[in-house]
Amino acid sequence: MNSKKFFNVRVYGLLINDDNEILISDEQEYGVRFTKFPGGGLEYGEGLIEGLKREFVEECNTEVEILDHFYTTDFFVKSAFNDSQIISVYYTVKAVSEMSFNCKTEIFDFDGEGDILQSFRWVKLSELTVDAFTFPTDQYVANLLIKSL
């Protein structure tokens, strides 16, 4: 087998508002729909915290402060999109700038057209389910969150 295997480091933020709701992201890339926590891939040359802060500014137009490390992948996860092994790091975060992004109430309620679409929803922690998430690591983290409540 000649295909080169590589690691894909991803960083995500668990943002809980004053109403005990957590922010989740509905996305569509090239026809594939998925739901996950906000965040994404680390860029070469940046650290985890720098990457997470950048992701929140890019995706949510919101600056965040990292509160605490919540979880790092401790089992094998193959990417759904390529031949990489996913390593995901989750932090609890809080917004330090006004949250001015548009939130939806329906899943996959995207504005506009295109190959890459994203929308955000607040979900009550008391109503959070593992099944709300597409990928195994997000499902695992959702379960940890549910158990900690």
N, C-alpha and C positions, 0 to 999 in steps of 0.2 A: 504494500500500500504506500503510494508516494505522496498522498495528501498531507500537507503540513498542519499539524495540530497546534493550537495556541490558546492562551488564556484570555478571557474577556472580563475585565474588572468593571463592575457596575456599582453605583452608589445611589441609595434611595433615602428619602426623608419621610418620617412619620410625623405629619403635621396635624395636631389636634387643636380644634378651636375651643372657645369658651363655652360652646353649647355641647361639648363632649361628642363632637363629630370629627371624623378623620377624613382627610383629603385623599381621593383616589383619582386615577387618571385612566380615561378610556381613550384608546388609540387605534388608529388604522394605518398600517403601512403596506403598500402594494397589495391591497385586497385582503389582508389578514387583520382581523379585529382582535383586540386583547385588552384586558383590564389589569392594571398594576398600580403600585405606589409611585408617586412622582419621583423622578430621577432618571438616571441613564448612565451611559458609558463614560468612563474616565478617559480623558484625552492625554496623550503622551506628554509627560513633563509636569503634570499637576498631581497634587496630593488628593486624598479622599475628601477632606473637608472643603478644600478649594473647589473641587469638582462638583460637590453637592451644592455649594453656594451658587456656582455658575449655572447648574441645571435649573435651580429654582428661579433665578433671574431670567434665563432664557425661556423657560416654559410658563412660568406664572407671573413674571414681572414683579417678583416679590423677593426681598432680601430676607434670609433666615439666619438664625443663630443656632449652632449645633449644641444641643443640651447634653446628650449622652449617647454612647454606643448602645445599640439594641441587639444586633445579631449579625454574625458573619456566617456565610454558607459553610456548613461542615459536612456536606455530602456531595457526591458527584452530580452535576447538572450540565447536560449538553444543551447548547443553544438551540432554540427552535428555528433559527435563521441561517446558521452556518456550522462549521465543524469545530467551533471553539468550546472550551469548558468555561462555564460561567462561574465567577466568584462574585457574590453580591454582599455588600456591606450596608446595613441599615442603621440609621441614626434617628433619634427623636430630635425634632427641631421645633423652633417657634419663630413666627414671623416677627421681624423687627422693622418692617416697612408696611405701609398700608397695603392690604390685599385688594388689588384692583382688577383681578382677572375675572372673567365671566364664568359663573358656575351653573351647571345644568342640574336638572332633576331626573332626566331620563338617560338610560345607558346609550352610548354611542350617538348622542345628539350633537353632531358636528356642524359647525358653521363652514360653509363653502365647500369647494371641491378640491381634489388633488390626490397625489400619491401618498402623502403623509398628513394625517388629520389627528387632532387631539382635542378632548374636552375634559373638564374636571367636574367632579361631584363630591359633595359632603355626604358622608354616611354616618349615621348615629352609631357610636361604638356598641351600643346595646343591640343593634341590628346587624352588625358586621358578621359575615359568614365566610368561611374558607372558599366556598363555591363562587364567590363574587370575583375571584381572581383567576387568571388564565395560567400563570406559570407556577411551577412547583415551589420555588423559593418564596414567592409572595404568599402562596397558600400556607406554607409553613409559618411565615411571620404572622399572618393573620391569625392562625391558630394560637401562636404564642401570645399575641395581644388579647385574644378572647379569654385565654386561661388566666391572664394577669388581671383581668377585670374583677 
